[in-house]
């Protein structure tokens, strides 16, 4: 039930947020999928290549821009690891 409330809150928020594009929504939905797969525990560990494929984002620069903006806009807290072997951490913020 908590996931449904979070999902609804996200959509109600983005309706009035003019900065959010379809690419942001697609990436956020992929992040929510992983969040749900991890029993809604923060942070989740993500892999850029897998997330790009799931969100249907083909350019690394677009992915990086969207992740940075979702972080700046307060939807997530993004903690890149800069390591090939470690995944990046993402906290899904309560909306």
C-alpha positions as a Markdown table, in Angstrom:
| # | Residue | x | y | z |
|---|---|---|---|---|
| 1 | Unk | 0.0 | 0.0 | 0.0 |
| 2 | Unk | 2.8 | 2.4 | 0.8 |
| 3 | Unk | 4.1 | 2.0 | -2.8 |
| 4 | Unk | 0.7 | 3.1 | -4.2 |
| 5 | Unk | 0.7 | 6.2 | -2.0 |
| 6 | Unk | 4.3 | 7.1 | -3.1 |
| 7 | Unk | 3.4 | 6.5 | -6.8 |
| 8 | Unk | 0.3 | 8.7 | -6.5 |
| 9 | Unk | 2.3 | 11.4 | -4.7 |
| 10 | Unk | 4.9 | 11.4 | -7.5 |
| 11 | Unk | 2.3 | 11.8 | -10.2 |
| 12 | Unk | 0.5 | 14.6 | -8.3 |
| 13 | Unk | 3.8 | 16.4 | -7.9 |
| 14 | Unk | 5.0 | 16.2 | -11.5 |
| 15 | Unk | 1.7 | 17.5 | -12.8 |
| 16 | Unk | 2.6 | 20.9 | -11.6 |
| 17 | Unk | 6.4 | 20.6 | -12.0 |
| 18 | Unk | 7.2 | 22.1 | -15.4 |
| 19 | Unk | 10.8 | 20.9 | -15.3 |
| 20 | Unk | 9.9 | 17.2 | -15.5 |
| 21 | Unk | 10.1 | 15.7 | -19.0 |
| 22 | Unk | 9.1 | 12.2 | -20.2 |
| 23 | Unk | 12.7 | 11.1 | -19.9 |
| 24 | Unk | 12.7 | 12.0 | -16.2 |
| 25 | Unk | 9.4 | 10.1 | -15.7 |
| 26 | Unk | 10.8 | 7.0 | -17.5 |
| 27 | Unk | 14.0 | 7.1 | -15.4 |
| 28 | Unk | 12.1 | 7.6 | -12.2 |
| 29 | Unk | 9.8 | 4.7 | -13.0 |
| 30 | Unk | 12.8 | 2.4 | -13.6 |
| 31 | Unk | 14.2 | 3.5 | -10.2 |
| 32 | Unk | 10.8 | 2.8 | -8.5 |
| 33 | Unk | 10.9 | -0.7 | -10.1 |
| 34 | Unk | 14.2 | -1.3 | -8.4 |
| 35 | Unk | 13.0 | 0.3 | -5.2 |
| 36 | Unk | 10.0 | -2.1 | -5.1 |
| 37 | Unk | 12.2 | -5.1 | -6.0 |
| 38 | Unk | 14.4 | -4.2 | -2.9 |
| 39 | Unk | 11.3 | -4.3 | -0.6 |
| 40 | Unk | 11.2 | -0.5 | -0.6 |
| 41 | Unk | 14.5 | -0.2 | 1.4 |
| 42 | Unk | 16.8 | 2.8 | 0.9 |
| 43 | Unk | 19.3 | 3.1 | -0.5 |
| 44 | Unk | 19.1 | 1.0 | -3.6 |
| 45 | Unk | 22.2 | 0.0 | -5.7 |
| 46 | Unk | 21.8 | 0.7 | -9.4 |
| 47 | Unk | 23.9 | 0.0 | -12.5 |
| 48 | Unk | 23.8 | 2.7 | -15.1 |
| 49 | Unk | 23.7 | 0.4 | -18.1 |
| 50 | Unk | 20.8 | -1.6 | -16.8 |
| 51 | Unk | 18.8 | 1.4 | -15.8 |
| 52 | Unk | 19.4 | 3.1 | -19.1 |
| 53 | Unk | 18.0 | 0.0 | -20.9 |
| 54 | Unk | 15.0 | -0.2 | -18.7 |
| 55 | Unk | 14.2 | 3.6 | -19.0 |
| 56 | Unk | 14.8 | 3.5 | -22.8 |
| 57 | Unk | 17.5 | 6.1 | -22.6 |
| 58 | Unk | 20.2 | 5.6 | -25.2 |
| 59 | Unk | 22.7 | 8.4 | -24.5 |
| 60 | Unk | 24.9 | 8.4 | -21.4 |
| 61 | Unk | 24.8 | 12.2 | -21.2 |
| 62 | Unk | 21.0 | 12.2 | -21.2 |
| 63 | Unk | 21.0 | 9.6 | -18.4 |
| 64 | Unk | 23.6 | 11.6 | -16.3 |
| 65 | Unk | 21.6 | 14.8 | -16.9 |
| 66 | Unk | 18.3 | 13.3 | -15.8 |
| 67 | Unk | 19.9 | 11.6 | -12.7 |
| 68 | Unk | 21.5 | 14.9 | -11.7 |
| 69 | Unk | 18.2 | 16.8 | -12.2 |
| 70 | Unk | 16.1 | 14.3 | -10.3 |
| 71 | Unk | 18.6 | 14.8 | -7.5 |
| 72 | Unk | 18.6 | 18.6 | -7.7 |
| 73 | Unk | 14.8 | 18.7 | -7.9 |
| 74 | Unk | 14.5 | 16.6 | -4.7 |
| 75 | Unk | 12.9 | 13.4 | -6.1 |
| 76 | Unk | 16.0 | 11.3 | -5.3 |
| 77 | Unk | 19.3 | 11.5 | -3.5 |
| 78 | Unk | 21.9 | 10.2 | -6.0 |
| 79 | Unk | 25.3 | 9.0 | -4.7 |
| 80 | Unk | 27.6 | 8.0 | -7.6 |
| 81 | Unk | 30.4 | 5.7 | -6.7 |
| 82 | Unk | 32.8 | 6.4 | -9.7 |
| 83 | Unk | 33.9 | 2.8 | -9.4 |
| 84 | Unk | 33.4 | 0.2 | -12.2 |
| 85 | Unk | 32.9 | -2.5 | -9.6 |
| 86 | Unk | 30.6 | -0.8 | -7.2 |
| 87 | Unk | 27.1 | 0.3 | -8.1 |
| 88 | Unk | 25.7 | 3.8 | -7.5 |
| 89 | Unk | 23.4 | 4.4 | -4.6 |
| 90 | Unk | 20.0 | 6.1 | -4.9 |
| 91 | Unk | 17.7 | 7.1 | -2.1 |
| 92 | Unk | 14.1 | 7.5 | -3.2 |
| 93 | Unk | 12.8 | 10.5 | -1.3 |
| 94 | Unk | 9.3 | 10.6 | 0.2 |
| 95 | Unk | 7.0 | 12.8 | -1.8 |
